[in-house]
């Protein structure tokens, strides 16, 4: 596996030698002083370029970065709609384990498209066209405090979508039930747990994408409860995961409501929870729900 120095030398030498490339920015985890380095960290690179079409009309120029296992060009994929904002990303996974996510930004749109993300470092600027970034930090990714409206909306979405999980489980529609459980319901649980961590840390940390740093910041009991919200494809186990989510959500949300003086929707909780148990016990040949 090529070293970080070898990769950075390659990225910067490519930019230095190519007159079309006018500036280089790195962002992402490699700029974050609070993230432990490991072999899976990507190189998130932005090239600010002239004549972007001269790059995108012949993609073979990226071969210089190494032997690829696979490459994706999101702007060239029809299955997922392209952003079509003028940028062109090359997502490259190499056979030696390294990965570069390289985005080309046309110089004429650099003011508009080069964001001021707090995890950004200016590596090269041939024309002094990019305003220098402050020292990189994860400031933009710290957990934010909930307003009363955000708290209420999170509770509403959690309990509303929980009923959809129950419907899918009763019907034995496994993909639907799992999708509802692991997308809207779990997403709201993650948001609520992030606020719990925020309160405990005075909102000075990041929980990471999808809560990937939860184990570092949660009390053992809550972490273990969160682990219990994951299940296999067995319907009974999924039911237990749903009830585990409900219990953990309630526990954390009530504490947050008490902390801020917000109103927790106890009535919604009680009615939906009763409904979940009712649906679980509903005979498979039931013609009516109630």
C-alpha positions in Angstrom: 0.0 0.0 0.0 1.4 3.4 -1.0 2.2 5.6 1.9 0.5 8.9 2.7 3.6 10.8 1.5 3.6 8.9 -1.8 0.0 9.6 -2.3 0.2 13.3 -1.5 3.3 13.6 -3.7 1.4 12.1 -6.6 -1.6 14.3 -6.0 0.5 17.5 -5.8 3.0 16.6 -8.5 0.1 16.0 -10.9 -1.3 19.4 -10.1 2.0 21.1 -10.3 2.9 19.7 -13.7 -0.5 20.2 -15.3 -1.0 23.9 -16.2 -4.8 23.4 -16.4 -4.9 22.6 -12.7 -4.7 25.9 -10.8 -5.5 25.0 -7.2 -5.7 22.0 -4.9 -7.8 21.6 -1.8 -8.0 18.6 0.6 -10.9 18.1 2.9 -12.5 15.2 4.8 -11.1 13.0 7.6 -7.5 13.4 6.7 -7.7 17.1 7.7 -9.5 16.4 11.0 -7.0 16.5 13.9 -9.6 14.6 16.1 -9.8 11.5 13.8 -7.6 8.6 14.4 -5.7 7.7 11.2 -6.3 4.3 9.6 -5.8 2.5 6.3 -9.4 3.2 5.1 -9.2 7.0 5.1 -9.8 8.5 1.6 -8.0 11.3 0.0 -10.7 13.8 -0.6 -9.2 16.2 -3.1 -10.5 19.1 -5.1 -8.7 20.3 -8.3 -9.7 23.8 -9.5 -9.1 23.6 -13.2 -9.3 25.5 -16.5 -10.9 23.8 -19.5 -12.7 21.1 -17.5 -14.0 19.6 -20.7 -10.4 18.7 -21.7 -10.3 16.4 -18.6 -13.8 14.9 -18.9 -13.7 14.2 -22.6 -11.0 11.6 -22.1 -11.0 10.0 -18.7 -7.7 8.1 -19.3 -5.8 11.0 -17.6 -6.7 9.6 -14.2 -4.7 6.4 -15.0 -1.6 8.1 -13.6 -3.0 7.8 -10.0 -2.5 4.0 -10.1 -4.1 0.6 -10.8 -7.8 0.8 -10.0 -10.0 -1.9 -8.5 -13.0 0.2 -9.5 -14.0 3.7 -10.4 -17.3 5.6 -10.2 -18.1 8.9 -11.9 -21.4 10.1 -10.4 -22.0 12.7 -13.1 -21.9 9.9 -15.6 -24.4 7.6 -14.0 -28.1 7.6 -15.0 -29.4 5.4 -12.2 -28.7 8.1 -9.6 -29.5 11.6 -10.9 -26.3 13.7 -11.4 -26.0 17.0 -9.5 -25.1 18.8 -12.8 -23.6 21.7 -10.9 -20.5 22.0 -13.1 -18.3 19.8 -11.0 -17.0 16.4 -12.0 -16.0 13.8 -9.4 -13.8 10.7 -9.9 -14.2 8.2 -7.1 -11.2 5.8 -7.4 -10.5 2.7 -5.3 -7.0 1.4 -6.1 -5.8 -2.2 -5.9 -3.2 -1.2 -3.2 -6.0 -0.2 -0.8 -5.8 3.6 -1.3 -8.8 5.6 -2.4 -9.0 9.1 -3.9 -12.2 11.0 -4.2 -11.1 13.6 -6.7 -13.5 16.4 -7.7 -12.8 18.8 -10.6 -14.2 22.3 -10.2 -14.1 24.7 -13.1 -12.2 27.8 -12.2 -14.9 30.1 -13.5 -17.2 28.7 -10.9 -14.7 28.3 -8.1 -16.3 31.1 -5.9 -19.6 29.4 -6.1 -18.6 25.7 -5.9 -15.6 25.7 -3.6 -17.2 25.4 -0.2 -15.8 26.8 3.0 -16.0 23.5 4.9 -14.2 23.7 8.3 -12.3 20.5 7.3 -10.5 22.0 4.4 -6.8 22.7 3.7 -5.5 24.7 0.7 -2.6 22.7 -0.6 -1.8 24.7 -3.8 -2.9 27.9 -5.3 -1.0 29.0 -8.4 -2.9 32.2 -8.9 -4.0 33.1 -5.3 -7.6 32.7 -6.4 -8.7 30.8 -3.2 -9.2 32.7 0.0 -7.1 30.8 2.6 -9.0 28.5 5.0 -8.7 28.8 8.8 -7.0 25.9 10.6 -8.9 22.7 9.9 -11.3 21.6 12.6 -14.5 19.6 12.9 -16.4 22.7 13.9 -19.0 22.3 11.1 -19.7 18.8 12.2 -20.3 19.3 15.9 -23.7 18.2 17.3 -26.1 21.2 17.3 -28.6 21.9 20.0 -32.3 21.0 19.4 -34.9 23.7 19.2 -38.4 22.8 20.6 -39.6 22.4 17.0 -36.8 20.1 16.0 -37.3 18.0 19.1 -41.1 17.8 18.5 -40.5 16.9 14.8 -38.1 14.2 15.7 -40.5 12.6 18.1 -43.4 12.9 15.6 -41.4 11.2 12.8 -40.2 8.4 15.1 -43.6 7.4 16.4 -45.4 7.9 13.1 -43.0 5.7 11.1 -42.9 3.1 13.9 -46.4 2.2 12.9 -45.2 1.5 9.4 -42.7 -1.0 10.7 -45.5 -2.8 12.5 -47.6 -2.9 9.3 -44.7 -4.4 7.3 -44.0 -7.0 10.0 -47.6 -8.1 10.2 -47.8 -8.4 6.4 -44.4 -10.2 6.5 -43.0 -7.7 3.9 -39.4 -8.1 5.1 -37.7 -5.5 2.8 -40.3 -2.9 3.6 -40.3 -3.5 7.4 -36.5 -3.5 7.5 -36.3 -0.4 5.4 -38.7 1.5 7.6 -37.0 0.4 10.7 -33.5 1.2 9.6 -34.2 4.4 7.7 -36.8 6.8 9.2 -37.1 5.2 12.6 -33.4 4.6 13.2 -32.5 7.9 11.7 -34.7 9.7 14.3 -33.3 7.6 17.1 -29.8 8.6 16.0 -30.7 12.3 16.0 -32.1 12.0 19.5 -29.0 10.1 20.8 -26.8 12.8 19.2 -28.6 15.4 21.3 -28.1 13.3 24.4 -24.3 13.2 23.6 -24.4 16.9 22.9 -25.8 17.7 26.3 -23.2 15.4 28.0 -20.3 17.0 26.1 -21.6 20.6 26.1 -22.0 20.2 22.3 -18.2 20.0 21.7 -18.0 16.7 19.8 -19.1 15.1 16.6 -21.0 11.8 16.6 -19.8 11.0 13.1 -21.8 9.9 10.1 -24.7 7.6 11.1 -23.5 7.8 14.7 -20.2 6.0 14.0 -18.6 7.5 17.1 -21.5 6.6 19.4 -19.5 4.0 21.3 -16.8 6.6 22.2 -19.3 9.0 23.8 -22.2 6.9 25.2 -22.6 5.4 28.7 -22.2 1.7 28.6 -25.9 1.1 29.4 -27.2 3.3 26.5 -24.6 1.9 24.1 -25.7 -1.6 24.9 -29.4 -0.7 24.5 -28.5 0.8 21.1 -26.7 -2.4 20.1 -29.9 -4.3 20.9 -31.8 -2.3 18.3 -30.1 -4.3 15.5 -31.5 -7.6 14.4 -31.4 -10.2 11.8 -34.1 -11.1 9.3 -36.2 -13.1 11.7 -39.6 -11.4 12.2 -39.7 -12.0 15.9 -36.3 -10.5 16.3 -37.2 -7.5 14.3 -40.2 -6.9 16.6 -37.9 -7.0 19.5 -35.5 -4.5 17.8 -38.5 -2.2 17.2 -39.5 -2.4 20.9 -35.9 -1.8 21.9 -35.8 1.3 19.7 -39.0 2.6 21.3 -37.7 2.1 24.8 -34.3 3.7 24.1 -35.9 6.6 22.2 -38.3 7.2 25.1 -35.6 7.1 27.7 -33.3 9.5 25.9 -36.0 11.8 24.7 -37.7 12.3 28.0 -34.4 13.3 29.6 -33.8 15.8 26.8 -37.3 17.2 27.2 -36.6 17.6 31.0 -33.3 19.2 30.3 -34.7 21.9 28.0 -38.2 22.2 29.4 -39.7 20.8 26.2 -42.9 18.8 25.9 -42.5 15.1 25.3 -45.5 13.6 23.4 -46.4 11.1 26.0 -49.9 10.5 24.5 -48.5 9.8 21.1 -45.9 7.4 22.6 -48.6 5.6 24.7 -51.0 5.2 21.8 -48.5 4.1 19.2 -46.8 1.7 21.6 -50.2 0.1 22.4 -50.8 -0.1 18.7 -47.5 -1.8 18.1 -48.3 -4.5 20.6 -51.8 -4.9 19.3 -50.5 -5.4 15.7 -47.9 -7.9 16.9 -50.7 -10.0 18.5 -53.1 -9.5 15.6 -54.0 -12.9 13.9 -52.7 -13.3 10.4 -56.2 -13.9 9.0 -57.6 -10.7 10.7 -60.1 -8.9 8.4 -60.1 -5.8 10.6 -57.4 -4.1 12.6 -59.7 -3.2 15.6 
